[in-house]
Amino acid sequence: MNLKRIFGAILTILGIIALIYAAYTFLSAGGDSMGDVKILAVYGILGLIFFISGIGLVKRTKDES
């Protein structure tokens, strides 16, 4: 059981969920209110950071048998 790989997978899944929510917020935004832009930016940036760090953690971790 490799804890780093599991944590990387969890970070990747959280990043995907945040990016999907940011895309949903972007598509459902009717007007250009400042609150929607802030929410979109926060979820988009956090999702991207989680996704990239999760993928990097999974790729860098070596398998140990």
PDBQT receptor file of N, H, CA, C and O in Angstrom, charges set to zero:
ATOM      1  N   MET A   1       0.852  -1.175   0.000  1.00  0.00    +0.000 N 
ATOM      2  CA  MET A   1       0.000   0.000   0.000  1.00  0.00    +0.000 C 
ATOM      3  C   MET A   1       0.898   1.239   0.000  1.00  0.00    +0.000 C 
ATOM      4  O   MET A   1       1.666   1.468   0.934  1.00  0.00    +0.000 OA
ATOM      5  N   ASN A   2       0.786   1.998  -1.027  1.00  0.00    +0.000 N 
ATOM      6  H   ASN A   2       0.162   1.812  -1.785  1.00  0.00    +0.000 HD
ATOM      7  CA  ASN A   2       1.627   3.177  -1.152  1.00  0.00    +0.000 C 
ATOM      8  C   ASN A   2       0.792   4.422  -0.843  1.00  0.00    +0.000 C 
ATOM      9  O   ASN A   2      -0.096   4.793  -1.610  1.00  0.00    +0.000 OA
ATOM     10  N   LEU A   3       1.086   5.048   0.271  1.00  0.00    +0.000 N 
ATOM     11  H   LEU A   3       1.807   4.747   0.894  1.00  0.00    +0.000 HD
ATOM     12  CA  LEU A   3       0.288   6.166   0.752  1.00  0.00    +0.000 C 
ATOM     13  C   LEU A   3       0.404   7.392  -0.150  1.00  0.00    +0.000 C 
ATOM     14  O   LEU A   3      -0.563   8.135  -0.318  1.00  0.00    +0.000 OA
ATOM     15  N   LYS A   4       1.589   7.606  -0.733  1.00  0.00    +0.000 N 
ATOM     16  H   LYS A   4       2.375   7.002  -0.597  1.00  0.00    +0.000 HD
ATOM     17  CA  LYS A   4       1.771   8.763  -1.621  1.00  0.00    +0.000 C 
ATOM     18  C   LYS A   4       0.927   8.628  -2.872  1.00  0.00    +0.000 C 
ATOM     19  O   LYS A   4       0.355   9.612  -3.339  1.00  0.00    +0.000 OA
ATOM     20  N   ARG A   5       0.840   7.425  -3.425  1.00  0.00    +0.000 N 
ATOM     21  H   ARG A   5       1.305   6.625  -3.045  1.00  0.00    +0.000 HD
ATOM     22  CA  ARG A   5       0.032   7.210  -4.624  1.00  0.00    +0.000 C 
ATOM     23  C   ARG A   5      -1.451   7.415  -4.340  1.00  0.00    +0.000 C 
ATOM     24  O   ARG A   5      -2.174   7.981  -5.160  1.00  0.00    +0.000 OA
ATOM     25  N   ILE A   6      -1.900   6.954  -3.180  1.00  0.00    +0.000 N 
ATOM     26  H   ILE A   6      -1.313   6.493  -2.514  1.00  0.00    +0.000 HD
ATOM     27  CA  ILE A   6      -3.311   7.128  -2.804  1.00  0.00    +0.000 C 
ATOM     28  C   ILE A   6      -3.612   8.614  -2.616  1.00  0.00    +0.000 C 
ATOM     29  O   ILE A   6      -4.642   9.105  -3.078  1.00  0.00    +0.000 OA
ATOM     30  N   PHE A   7      -2.721   9.321  -1.943  1.00  0.00    +0.000 N 
ATOM     31  H   PHE A   7      -1.884   8.922  -1.568  1.00  0.00    +0.000 HD
ATOM     32  CA  PHE A   7      -2.914  10.763  -1.742  1.00  0.00    +0.000 C 
ATOM     33  C   PHE A   7      -2.897  11.505  -3.074  1.00  0.00    +0.000 C 
ATOM     34  O   PHE A   7      -3.668  12.445  -3.266  1.00  0.00    +0.000 OA
ATOM     35  N   GLY A   8      -2.033  11.096  -3.991  1.00  0.00    +0.000 N 
ATOM     36  H   GLY A   8      -1.407  10.332  -3.835  1.00  0.00    +0.000 HD
ATOM     37  CA  GLY A   8      -2.001  11.698  -5.321  1.00  0.00    +0.000 C 
ATOM     38  C   GLY A   8      -3.292  11.463  -6.075  1.00  0.00    +0.000 C 
ATOM     39  O   GLY A   8      -3.783  12.356  -6.765  1.00  0.00    +0.000 OA
ATOM     40  N   ALA A   9      -3.848  10.264  -5.949  1.00  0.00    +0.000 N 
ATOM     41  H   ALA A   9      -3.450   9.538  -5.389  1.00  0.00    +0.000 HD
ATOM     42  CA  ALA A   9      -5.123   9.966  -6.613  1.00  0.00    +0.000 C 
ATOM     43  C   ALA A   9      -6.259  10.796  -6.022  1.00  0.00    +0.000 C 
ATOM     44  O   ALA A   9      -7.134  11.265  -6.751  1.00  0.00    +0.000 OA
ATOM     45  N   ILE A  10      -6.244  10.977  -4.712  1.00  0.00    +0.000 N 
ATOM     46  H   ILE A  10      -5.533  10.596  -4.120  1.00  0.00    +0.000 HD
ATOM     47  CA  ILE A  10      -7.278  11.794  -4.059  1.00  0.00    +0.000 C 
ATOM     48  C   ILE A  10      -7.161  13.250  -4.504  1.00  0.00    +0.000 C 
ATOM     49  O   ILE A  10      -8.171  13.892  -4.792  1.00  0.00    +0.000 OA
ATOM     50  N   LEU A  11      -5.939  13.772  -4.563  1.00  0.00    +0.000 N 
ATOM     51  H   LEU A  11      -5.119  13.250  -4.329  1.00  0.00    +0.000 HD
ATOM     52  CA  LEU A  11      -5.742  15.145  -5.030  1.00  0.00    +0.000 C 
ATOM     53  C   LEU A  11      -6.199  15.314  -6.482  1.00  0.00    +0.000 C 
ATOM     54  O   LEU A  11      -6.798  16.328  -6.839  1.00  0.00    +0.000 OA
ATOM     55  N   THR A  12      -5.911  14.321  -7.301  1.00  0.00    +0.000 N 
ATOM     56  H   THR A  12      -5.424  13.498  -7.011  1.00  0.00    +0.000 HD
ATOM     57  CA  THR A  12      -6.329  14.383  -8.694  1.00  0.00    +0.000 C 
ATOM     58  C   THR A  12      -7.839  14.396  -8.814  1.00  0.00    +0.000 C 
ATOM     59  O   THR A  12      -8.389  15.176  -9.592  1.00  0.00    +0.000 OA
ATOM     60  N   ILE A  13      -8.513  13.554  -8.066  1.00  0.00    +0.000 N 
ATOM     61  H   ILE A  13      -8.067  12.921  -7.434  1.00  0.00    +0.000 HD
ATOM     62  CA  ILE A  13      -9.981  13.504  -8.108  1.00  0.00    +0.000 C 
ATOM     63  C   ILE A  13     -10.577  14.811  -7.606  1.00  0.00    +0.000 C 
ATOM     64  O   ILE A  13     -11.531  15.321  -8.193  1.00  0.00    +0.000 OA
ATOM     65  N   LEU A  14     -10.027  15.359  -6.526  1.00  0.00    +0.000 N 
ATOM     66  H   LEU A  14      -9.252  14.945  -6.048  1.00  0.00    +0.000 HD
ATOM     67  CA  LEU A  14     -10.517  16.649  -6.017  1.00  0.00    +0.000 C 
ATOM     68  C   LEU A  14     -10.300  17.763  -7.039  1.00  0.00    +0.000 C 
ATOM     69  O   LEU A  14     -11.147  18.644  -7.188  1.00  0.00    +0.000 OA
ATOM     70  N   GLY A  15      -9.167  17.725  -7.740  1.00  0.00    +0.000 N 
ATOM     71  H   GLY A  15      -8.479  17.010  -7.619  1.00  0.00    +0.000 HD
ATOM     72  CA  GLY A  15      -8.894  18.714  -8.777  1.00  0.00    +0.000 C 
ATOM     73  C   GLY A  15      -9.882  18.615  -9.921  1.00  0.00    +0.000 C 
ATOM     74  O   GLY A  15     -10.347  19.633 -10.434  1.00  0.00    +0.000 OA
ATOM     75  N   ILE A  16     -10.210  17.384 -10.330  1.00  0.00    +0.000 N 
ATOM     76  H   ILE A  16      -9.833  16.556  -9.913  1.00  0.00    +0.000 HD
ATOM     77  CA  ILE A  16     -11.187  17.198 -11.408  1.00  0.00    +0.000 C 
ATOM     78  C   ILE A  16     -12.550  17.718 -10.990  1.00  0.00    +0.000 C 
ATOM     79  O   ILE A  16     -13.233  18.376 -11.775  1.00  0.00    +0.000 OA
ATOM     80  N   ILE A  17     -12.948  17.428  -9.763  1.00  0.00    +0.000 N 
ATOM     81  H   ILE A  17     -12.393  16.894  -9.126  1.00  0.00    +0.000 HD
ATOM     82  CA  ILE A  17     -14.251  17.903  -9.268  1.00  0.00    +0.000 C 
ATOM     83  C   ILE A  17     -14.291  19.431  -9.238  1.00  0.00    +0.000 C 
ATOM     84  O   ILE A  17     -15.288  20.028  -9.644  1.00  0.00    +0.000 OA
ATOM     85  N   ALA A  18     -13.227  20.065  -8.767  1.00  0.00    +0.000 N 
ATOM     86  H   ALA A  18     -12.416  19.580  -8.437  1.00  0.00    +0.000 HD
ATOM     87  CA  ALA A  18     -13.186  21.530  -8.709  1.00  0.00    +0.000 C 
ATOM     88  C   ALA A  18     -13.203  22.138 -10.103  1.00  0.00    +0.000 C 
ATOM     89  O   ALA A  18     -13.852  23.161 -10.320  1.00  0.00    +0.000 OA
ATOM     90  N   LEU A  19     -12.498  21.526 -11.055  1.00  0.00    +0.000 N 
ATOM     91  H   LEU A  19     -11.970  20.695 -10.879  1.00  0.00    +0.000 HD
ATOM     92  CA  LEU A  19     -12.501  22.043 -12.426  1.00  0.00    +0.000 C 
ATOM     93  C   LEU A  19     -13.873  21.884 -13.080  1.00  0.00    +0.000 C 
ATOM     94  O   LEU A  19     -14.311  22.760 -13.825  1.00  0.00    +0.000 OA
ATOM     95  N   ILE A  20     -14.544  20.778 -12.806  1.00  0.00    +0.000 N 
ATOM     96  H   ILE A  20     -14.188  20.066 -12.200  1.00  0.00    +0.000 HD
ATOM     97  CA  ILE A  20     -15.902  20.580 -13.342  1.00  0.00    +0.000 C 
ATOM     98  C   ILE A  20     -16.855  21.605 -12.746  1.00  0.00    +0.000 C 
ATOM     99  O   ILE A  20     -17.701  22.149 -13.457  1.00  0.00    +0.000 OA
ATOM    100  N   TYR A  21     -16.728  21.877 -11.437  1.00  0.00    +0.000 N 
ATOM    101  H   TYR A  21     -16.042  21.435 -10.860  1.00  0.00    +0.000 HD
ATOM    102  CA  TYR A  21     -17.588  22.876 -10.811  1.00  0.00    +0.000 C 
ATOM    103  C   TYR A  21     -17.308  24.276 -11.363  1.00  0.00    +0.000 C 
ATOM    104  O   TYR A  21     -18.231  25.069 -11.547  1.00  0.00    +0.000 OA
ATOM    105  N   ALA A  22     -16.046  24.573 -11.625  1.00  0.00    +0.000 N 
ATOM    106  H   ALA A  22     -15.296  23.928 -11.476  1.00  0.00    +0.000 HD
ATOM    107  CA  ALA A  22     -15.703  25.870 -12.211  1.00  0.00    +0.000 C 
ATOM    108  C   ALA A  22     -16.291  25.995 -13.614  1.00  0.00    +0.000 C 
ATOM    109  O   ALA A  22     -16.783  27.058 -13.990  1.00  0.00    +0.000 OA
ATOM    110  N   ALA A  23     -16.241  24.916 -14.385  1.00  0.00    +0.000 N 
ATOM    111  H   ALA A  23     -15.841  24.052 -14.079  1.00  0.00    +0.000 HD
ATOM    112  CA  ALA A  23     -16.830  24.935 -15.726  1.00  0.00    +0.000 C 
ATOM    113  C   ALA A  23     -18.342  25.097 -15.652  1.00  0.00    +0.000 C 
ATOM    114  O   ALA A  23     -18.932  25.815 -16.459  1.00  0.00    +0.000 OA
ATOM    115  N   TYR A  24     -18.969  24.431 -14.684  1.00  0.00    +0.000 N 
ATOM    116  H   TYR A  24     -18.490  23.849 -14.028  1.00  0.00    +0.000 HD
ATOM    117  CA  TYR A  24     -20.424  24.573 -14.500  1.00  0.00    +0.000 C 
ATOM    118  C   TYR A  24     -20.788  26.006 -14.106  1.00  0.00    +0.000 C 
ATOM    119  O   TYR A  24     -21.771  26.558 -14.599  1.00  0.00    +0.000 OA
ATOM    120  N   THR A  25     -20.007  26.596 -13.232  1.00  0.00    +0.000 N 
ATOM    121  H   THR A  25     -19.208  26.148 -12.831  1.00  0.00    +0.000 HD
ATOM    122  CA  THR A  25     -20.245  27.984 -12.827  1.00  0.00    +0.000 C 
ATOM    123  C   THR A  25     -20.060  28.927 -14.008  1.00  0.00    +0.000 C 
ATOM    124  O   THR A  25     -20.819  29.882 -14.166  1.00  0.00    +0.000 OA
ATOM    125  N   PHE A  26     -19.062  28.665 -14.829  1.00  0.00    +0.000 N 
ATOM    126  H   PHE A  26     -18.445  27.889 -14.700  1.00  0.00    +0.000 HD
ATOM    127  CA  PHE A  26     -18.811  29.489 -16.003  1.00  0.00    +0.000 C 
ATOM    128  C   PHE A  26     -19.963  29.405 -16.993  1.00  0.00    +0.000 C 
ATOM    129  O   PHE A  26     -20.377  30.421 -17.551  1.00  0.00    +0.000 OA
ATOM    130  N   LEU A  27     -20.478  28.215 -17.213  1.00  0.00    +0.000 N 
ATOM    131  H   LEU A  27     -20.142  27.389 -16.759  1.00  0.00    +0.000 HD
ATOM    132  CA  LEU A  27     -21.559  28.035 -18.186  1.00  0.00    +0.000 C 
ATOM    133  C   LEU A  27     -22.904  28.536 -17.676  1.00  0.00    +0.000 C 
ATOM    134  O   LEU A  27     -23.739  28.974 -18.467  1.00  0.00    +0.000 OA
ATOM    135  N   SER A  28     -23.126  28.477 -16.368  1.00  0.00    +0.000 N 
ATOM    136  H   SER A  28     -22.448  28.120 -15.725  1.00  0.00    +0.000 HD
ATOM    137  CA  SER A  28     -24.421  28.889 -15.830  1.00  0.00    +0.000 C 
ATOM    138  C   SER A  28     -24.470  30.364 -15.433  1.00  0.00    +0.000 C 
ATOM    139  O   SER A  28     -25.516  30.846 -14.997  1.00  0.00    +0.000 OA
ATOM    140  N   ALA A  29     -23.367  31.080 -15.575  1.00  0.00    +0.000 N 
ATOM    141  H   ALA A  29     -22.518  30.688 -15.929  1.00  0.00    +0.000 HD
ATOM    142  CA  ALA A  29     -23.335  32.497 -15.208  1.00  0.00    +0.000 C 
ATOM    143  C   ALA A  29     -24.117  33.297 -16.243  1.00  0.00    +0.000 C 
ATOM    144  O   ALA A  29     -23.740  33.365 -17.413  1.00  0.00    +0.000 OA
ATOM    145  N   GLY A  30     -25.208  33.898 -15.792  1.00  0.00    +0.000 N 
ATOM    146  H   GLY A  30     -25.514  33.843 -14.841  1.00  0.00    +0.000 HD
ATOM    147  CA  GLY A  30     -26.039  34.678 -16.704  1.00  0.00    +0.000 C 
ATOM    148  C   GLY A  30     -25.501  36.082 -16.906  1.00  0.00    +0.000 C 
ATOM    149  O   GLY A  30     -25.424  36.570 -18.034  1.00  0.00    +0.000 OA
ATOM    150  N   GLY A  31     -25.135  36.718 -15.829  1.00  0.00    +0.000 N 
ATOM    151  H   GLY A  31     -25.198  36.321 -14.913  1.00  0.00    +0.000 HD
ATOM    152  CA  GLY A  31     -24.611  38.083 -15.915  1.00  0.00    +0.000 C 
ATOM    153  C   GLY A  31     -23.147  38.113 -15.533  1.00  0.00    +0.000 C 
ATOM    154  O   GLY A  31     -22.554  37.090 -15.191  1.00  0.00    +0.000 OA
ATOM    155  N   ASP A  32     -22.584  39.284 -15.596  1.00  0.00    +0.000 N 
ATOM    156  H   ASP A  32     -23.066  40.115 -15.873  1.00  0.00    +0.000 HD
ATOM    157  CA  ASP A  32     -21.178  39.445 -15.244  1.00  0.00    +0.000 C 
ATOM    158  C   ASP A  32     -21.046  40.004 -13.829  1.00  0.00    +0.000 C 
ATOM    159  O   ASP A  32     -20.451  41.061 -13.622  1.00  0.00    +0.000 OA
ATOM    160  N   SER A  33     -21.602  39.288 -12.870  1.00  0.00    +0.000 N 
ATOM    161  H   SER A  33     -22.085  38.429 -13.039  1.00  0.00    +0.000 HD
ATOM    162  CA  SER A  33     -21.477  39.754 -11.495  1.00  0.00    +0.000 C 
ATOM    163  C   SER A  33     -20.100  39.404 -10.965  1.00  0.00    +0.000 C 
ATOM    164  O   SER A  33     -19.509  38.402 -11.366  1.00  0.00    +0.000 OA
ATOM    165  N   MET A  34     -19.599  40.215 -10.082  1.00  0.00    +0.000 N 
ATOM    166  H   MET A  34     -20.079  41.030  -9.757  1.00  0.00    +0.000 HD
ATOM    167  CA  MET A  34     -18.245  40.038  -9.576  1.00  0.00    +0.000 C 
ATOM    168  C   MET A  34     -18.139  38.788  -8.707  1.00  0.00    +0.000 C 
ATOM    169  O   MET A  34     -17.070  38.180  -8.648  1.00  0.00    +0.000 OA
ATOM    170  N   GLY A  35     -19.204  38.390  -8.039  1.00  0.00    +0.000 N 
ATOM    171  H   GLY A  35     -20.073  38.883  -8.086  1.00  0.00    +0.000 HD
ATOM    172  CA  GLY A  35     -19.172  37.194  -7.204  1.00  0.00    +0.000 C 
ATOM    173  C   GLY A  35     -18.951  35.938  -8.019  1.00  0.00    +0.000 C 
ATOM    174  O   GLY A  35     -18.223  35.042  -7.592  1.00  0.00    +0.000 OA
ATOM    175  N   ASP A  36     -19.574  35.860  -9.195  1.00  0.00    +0.000 N 
ATOM    176  H   ASP A  36     -20.166  36.588  -9.542  1.00  0.00    +0.000 HD
ATOM    177  CA  ASP A  36     -19.394  34.693 -10.054  1.00  0.00    +0.000 C 
ATOM    178  C   ASP A  36     -17.961  34.594 -10.566  1.00  0.00    +0.000 C 
ATOM    179  O   ASP A  36     -17.410  33.499 -10.680  1.00  0.00    +0.000 OA
ATOM    180  N   VAL A  37     -17.371  35.723 -10.868  1.00  0.00    +0.000 N 
ATOM    181  H   VAL A  37     -17.818  36.612 -10.775  1.00  0.00    +0.000 HD
ATOM    182  CA  VAL A  37     -15.992  35.714 -11.365  1.00  0.00    +0.000 C 
ATOM    183  C   VAL A  37     -15.028  35.273 -10.268  1.00  0.00    +0.000 C 
ATOM    184  O   VAL A  37     -14.079  34.537 -10.538  1.00  0.00    +0.000 OA
ATOM    185  N   LYS A  38     -15.259  35.712  -9.047  1.00  0.00    +0.000 N 
ATOM    186  H   LYS A  38     -16.030  36.310  -8.828  1.00  0.00    +0.000 HD
ATOM    187  CA  LYS A  38     -14.396  35.307  -7.937  1.00  0.00    +0.000 C 
ATOM    188  C   LYS A  38     -14.512  33.810  -7.663  1.00  0.00    +0.000 C 
ATOM    189  O   LYS A  38     -13.506  33.130  -7.461  1.00  0.00    +0.000 OA
ATOM    190  N   ILE A  39     -15.742  33.302  -7.657  1.00  0.00    +0.000 N 
ATOM    191  H   ILE A  39     -16.559  33.854  -7.821  1.00  0.00    +0.000 HD
ATOM    192  CA  ILE A  39     -15.949  31.875  -7.424  1.00  0.00    +0.000 C 
ATOM    193  C   ILE A  39     -15.310  31.065  -8.532  1.00  0.00    +0.000 C 
ATOM    194  O   ILE A  39     -14.668  30.046  -8.278  1.00  0.00    +0.000 OA
ATOM    195  N   LEU A  40     -15.488  31.520  -9.760  1.00  0.00    +0.000 N 
ATOM    196  H   LEU A  40     -16.009  32.348  -9.966  1.00  0.00    +0.000 HD
ATOM    197  CA  LEU A  40     -14.903  30.832 -10.904  1.00  0.00    +0.000 C 
ATOM    198  C   LEU A  40     -13.380  30.803 -10.807  1.00  0.00    +0.000 C 
ATOM    199  O   LEU A  40     -12.759  29.773 -11.068  1.00  0.00    +0.000 OA
ATOM    200  N   ALA A  41     -12.788  31.915 -10.436  1.00  0.00    +0.000 N 
ATOM    201  H   ALA A  41     -13.293  32.752 -10.223  1.00  0.00    +0.000 HD
ATOM    202  CA  ALA A  41     -11.331  31.993 -10.328  1.00  0.00    +0.000 C 
ATOM    203  C   ALA A  41     -10.812  31.113  -9.190  1.00  0.00    +0.000 C 
ATOM    204  O   ALA A  41      -9.814  30.413  -9.364  1.00  0.00    +0.000 OA
ATOM    205  N   VAL A  42     -11.459  31.136  -8.052  1.00  0.00    +0.000 N 
ATOM    206  H   VAL A  42     -12.270  31.705  -7.911  1.00  0.00    +0.000 HD
ATOM    207  CA  VAL A  42     -10.996  30.356  -6.905  1.00  0.00    +0.000 C 
ATOM    208  C   VAL A  42     -11.083  28.859  -7.200  1.00  0.00    +0.000 C 
ATOM    209  O   VAL A  42     -10.110  28.130  -7.002  1.00  0.00    +0.000 OA
ATOM    210  N   TYR A  43     -12.236  28.402  -7.669  1.00  0.00    +0.000 N 
ATOM    211  H   TYR A  43     -13.026  28.994  -7.830  1.00  0.00    +0.000 HD
ATOM    212  CA  TYR A  43     -12.378  26.974  -7.938  1.00  0.00    +0.000 C 
ATOM    213  C   TYR A  43     -11.512  26.534  -9.109  1.00  0.00    +0.000 C 
ATOM    214  O   TYR A  43     -10.981  25.424  -9.098  1.00  0.00    +0.000 OA
ATOM    215  N   GLY A  44     -11.363  27.372 -10.104  1.00  0.00    +0.000 N 
ATOM    216  H   GLY A  44     -11.794  28.274 -10.113  1.00  0.00    +0.000 HD
ATOM    217  CA  GLY A  44     -10.524  27.024 -11.240  1.00  0.00    +0.000 C 
ATOM    218  C   GLY A  44      -9.061  26.911 -10.872  1.00  0.00    +0.000 C 
ATOM    219  O   GLY A  44      -8.394  25.958 -11.273  1.00  0.00    +0.000 OA
ATOM    220  N   ILE A  45      -8.549  27.873 -10.110  1.00  0.00    +0.000 N 
ATOM    221  H   ILE A  45      -9.091  28.647  -9.784  1.00  0.00    +0.000 HD
ATOM    222  CA  ILE A  45      -7.143  27.854  -9.719  1.00  0.00    +0.000 C 
ATOM    223  C   ILE A  45      -6.855  26.716  -8.738  1.00  0.00    +0.000 C 
ATOM    224  O   ILE A  45      -5.857  26.010  -8.883  1.00  0.00    +0.000 OA
ATOM    225  N   LEU A  46      -7.725  26.536  -7.743  1.00  0.00    +0.000 N 
ATOM    226  H   LEU A  46      -8.536  27.109  -7.625  1.00  0.00    +0.000 HD
ATOM    227  CA  LEU A  46      -7.517  25.439  -6.793  1.00  0.00    +0.000 C 
ATOM    228  C   LEU A  46      -7.626  24.084  -7.479  1.00  0.00    +0.000 C 
ATOM    229  O   LEU A  46      -6.853  23.172  -7.186  1.00  0.00    +0.000 OA
ATOM    230  N   GLY A  47      -8.574  23.953  -8.381  1.00  0.00    +0.000 N 
ATOM    231  H   GLY A  47      -9.202  24.694  -8.620  1.00  0.00    +0.000 HD
ATOM    232  CA  GLY A  47      -8.721  22.700  -9.117  1.00  0.00    +0.000 C 
ATOM    233  C   GLY A  47      -7.497  22.397  -9.949  1.00  0.00    +0.000 C 
ATOM    234  O   GLY A  47      -7.042  21.254 -10.003  1.00  0.00    +0.000 OA
ATOM    235  N   LEU A  48      -6.964  23.412 -10.595  1.00  0.00    +0.000 N 
ATOM    236  H   LEU A  48      -7.334  24.341 -10.551  1.00  0.00    +0.000 HD
ATOM    237  CA  LEU A  48      -5.769  23.220 -11.415  1.00  0.00    +0.000 C 
ATOM    238  C   LEU A  48      -4.559  22.848 -10.559  1.00  0.00    +0.000 C 
ATOM    239  O   LEU A  48      -3.773  21.980 -10.940  1.00  0.00    +0.000 OA
ATOM    240  N   ILE A  49      -4.408  23.496  -9.411  1.00  0.00    +0.000 N 
ATOM    241  H   ILE A  49      -5.046  24.201  -9.102  1.00  0.00    +0.000 HD
ATOM    242  CA  ILE A  49      -3.299  23.181  -8.513  1.00  0.00    +0.000 C 
ATOM    243  C   ILE A  49      -3.421  21.758  -7.978  1.00  0.00    +0.000 C 
ATOM    244  O   ILE A  49      -2.438  21.017  -7.973  1.00  0.00    +0.000 OA
ATOM    245  N   PHE A  50      -4.614  21.363  -7.528  1.00  0.00    +0.000 N 
ATOM    246  H   PHE A  50      -5.413  21.965  -7.532  1.00  0.00    +0.000 HD
ATOM    247  CA  PHE A  50      -4.809  20.013  -7.013  1.00  0.00    +0.000 C 
ATOM    248  C   PHE A  50      -4.574  18.979  -8.099  1.00  0.00    +0.000 C 
ATOM    249  O   PHE A  50      -3.932  17.957  -7.856  1.00  0.00    +0.000 OA
ATOM    250  N   PHE A  51      -5.090  19.235  -9.299  1.00  0.00    +0.000 N 
ATOM    251  H   PHE A  51      -5.612  20.066  -9.497  1.00  0.00    +0.000 HD
ATOM    252  CA  PHE A  51      -4.964  18.280 -10.393  1.00  0.00    +0.000 C 
ATOM    253  C   PHE A  51      -3.505  18.080 -10.786  1.00  0.00    +0.000 C 
ATOM    254  O   PHE A  51      -3.048  16.946 -10.924  1.00  0.00    +0.000 OA
ATOM    255  N   ILE A  52      -2.779  19.173 -10.965  1.00  0.00    +0.000 N 
ATOM    256  H   ILE A  52      -3.151  20.094 -10.853  1.00  0.00    +0.000 HD
ATOM    257  CA  ILE A  52      -1.379  19.076 -11.381  1.00  0.00    +0.000 C 
ATOM    258  C   ILE A  52      -0.524  18.437 -10.291  1.00  0.00    +0.000 C 
ATOM    259  O   ILE A  52       0.331  17.603 -10.591  1.00  0.00    +0.000 OA
ATOM    260  N   SER A  53      -0.740  18.814  -9.031  1.00  0.00    +0.000 N 
ATOM    261  H   SER A  53      -1.434  19.492  -8.787  1.00  0.00    +0.000 HD
ATOM    262  CA  SER A  53       0.064  18.221  -7.957  1.00  0.00    +0.000 C 
ATOM    263  C   SER A  53      -0.279  16.750  -7.756  1.00  0.00    +0.000 C 
ATOM    264  O   SER A  53       0.608  15.955  -7.443  1.00  0.00    +0.000 OA
ATOM    265  N   GLY A  54      -1.526  16.373  -7.924  1.00  0.00    +0.000 N 
ATOM    266  H   GLY A  54      -2.247  17.019  -8.178  1.00  0.00    +0.000 HD
ATOM    267  CA  GLY A  54      -1.902  14.961  -7.803  1.00  0.00    +0.000 C 
ATOM    268  C   GLY A  54      -1.295  14.115  -8.899  1.00  0.00    +0.000 C 
ATOM    269  O   GLY A  54      -0.772  13.034  -8.629  1.00  0.00    +0.000 OA
ATOM    270  N   ILE A  55      -1.356  14.590 -10.137  1.00  0.00    +0.000 N 
ATOM    271  H   ILE A  55      -1.781  15.468 -10.356  1.00  0.00    +0.000 HD
ATOM    272  CA  ILE A  55      -0.752  13.858 -11.253  1.00  0.00    +0.000 C 
ATOM    273  C   ILE A  55       0.761  13.754 -11.058  1.00  0.00    +0.000 C 
ATOM    274  O   ILE A  55       1.344  12.695 -11.291  1.00  0.00    +0.000 OA
ATOM    275  N   GLY A  56       1.391  14.833 -10.636  1.00  0.00    +0.000 N 
ATOM    276  H   GLY A  56       0.918  15.693 -10.446  1.00  0.00    +0.000 HD
ATOM    277  CA  GLY A  56       2.834  14.815 -10.403  1.00  0.00    +0.000 C 
ATOM    278  C   GLY A  56       3.227  13.854  -9.299  1.00  0.00    +0.000 C 
ATOM    279  O   GLY A  56       4.246  13.170  -9.396  1.00  0.00    +0.000 OA
ATOM    280  N   LEU A  57       2.420  13.799  -8.248  1.00  0.00    +0.000 N 
ATOM    281  H   LEU A  57       1.592  14.353  -8.169  1.00  0.00    +0.000 HD
ATOM    282  CA  LEU A  57       2.719  12.896  -7.138  1.00  0.00    +0.000 C 
ATOM    283  C   LEU A  57       2.590  11.439  -7.565  1.00  0.00    +0.000 C 
ATOM    284  O   LEU A  57       3.398  10.602  -7.162  1.00  0.00    +0.000 OA
ATOM    285  N   VAL A  58       1.591  11.131  -8.368  1.00  0.00    +0.000 N 
ATOM    286  H   VAL A  58       0.934  11.811  -8.695  1.00  0.00    +0.000 HD
ATOM    287  CA  VAL A  58       1.418   9.767  -8.850  1.00  0.00    +0.000 C 
ATOM    288  C   VAL A  58       2.563   9.389  -9.788  1.00  0.00    +0.000 C 
ATOM    289  O   VAL A  58       3.067   8.268  -9.723  1.00  0.00    +0.000 OA
ATOM    290  N   LYS A  59       2.976  10.306 -10.654  1.00  0.00    +0.000 N 
ATOM    291  H   LYS A  59       2.566  11.216 -10.706  1.00  0.00    +0.000 HD
ATOM    292  CA  LYS A  59       4.038   9.999 -11.611  1.00  0.00    +0.000 C 
ATOM    293  C   LYS A  59       5.399   9.852 -10.953  1.00  0.00    +0.000 C 
ATOM    294  O   LYS A  59       6.196   9.016 -11.379  1.00  0.00    +0.000 OA
ATOM    295  N   ARG A  60       5.688  10.642  -9.927  1.00  0.00    +0.000 N 
ATOM    296  H   ARG A  60       5.041  11.322  -9.582  1.00  0.00    +0.000 HD
ATOM    297  CA  ARG A  60       7.005  10.614  -9.283  1.00  0.00    +0.000 C 
ATOM    298  C   ARG A  60       7.181   9.458  -8.317  1.00  0.00    +0.000 C 
ATOM    299  O   ARG A  60       8.311   9.065  -8.027  1.00  0.00    +0.000 OA
ATOM    300  N   THR A  61       6.081   8.903  -7.809  1.00  0.00    +0.000 N 
ATOM    301  H   THR A  61       5.163   9.223  -8.044  1.00  0.00    +0.000 HD
ATOM    302  CA  THR A  61       6.166   7.844  -6.818  1.00  0.00    +0.000 C 
ATOM    303  C   THR A  61       6.474   6.517  -7.502  1.00  0.00    +0.000 C 
ATOM    304  O   THR A  61       5.778   6.114  -8.434  1.00  0.00    +0.000 OA
ATOM    305  N   LYS A  62       7.521   5.842  -7.034  1.00  0.00    +0.000 N 
ATOM    306  H   LYS A  62       8.087   6.169  -6.277  1.00  0.00    +0.000 HD
ATOM    307  CA  LYS A  62       7.909   4.566  -7.624  1.00  0.00    +0.000 C 
ATOM    308  C   LYS A  62       7.123   3.437  -6.971  1.00  0.00    +0.000 C 
ATOM    309  O   LYS A  62       6.773   3.498  -5.792  1.00  0.00    +0.000 OA
ATOM    310  N   ASP A  63       6.858   2.419  -7.758  1.00  0.00    +0.000 N 
ATOM    311  H   ASP A  63       7.142   2.369  -8.716  1.00  0.00    +0.000 HD
ATOM    312  CA  ASP A  63       6.185   1.227  -7.234  1.00  0.00    +0.000 C 
ATOM    313  C   ASP A  63       7.165   0.385  -6.442  1.00  0.00    +0.000 C 
ATOM    314  O   ASP A  63       8.289   0.138  -6.880  1.00  0.00    +0.000 OA
ATOM    315  N   GLU A  64       6.735  -0.048  -5.286  1.00  0.00    +0.000 N 
ATOM    316  H   GLU A  64       5.822   0.152  -4.930  1.00  0.00    +0.000 HD
ATOM    317  CA  GLU A  64       7.549  -0.918  -4.454  1.00  0.00    +0.000 C 
ATOM    318  C   GLU A  64       6.798  -2.209  -4.239  1.00  0.00    +0.000 C 
ATOM    319  O   GLU A  64       5.676  -2.204  -3.733  1.00  0.00    +0.000 OA
ATOM    320  N   SER A  65       7.405  -3.310  -4.618  1.00  0.00    +0.000 N 
ATOM    321  H   SER A  65       8.317  -3.314  -5.028  1.00  0.00    +0.000 HD
ATOM    322  CA  SER A  65       6.746  -4.612  -4.475  1.00  0.00    +0.000 C 
ATOM    323  C   SER A  65       7.362  -5.407  -3.356  1.00  0.00    +0.000 C 
ATOM    324  O   SER A  65       6.936  -6.530  -3.090  1.00  0.00    +0.000 OA
TER     325      SER A  65
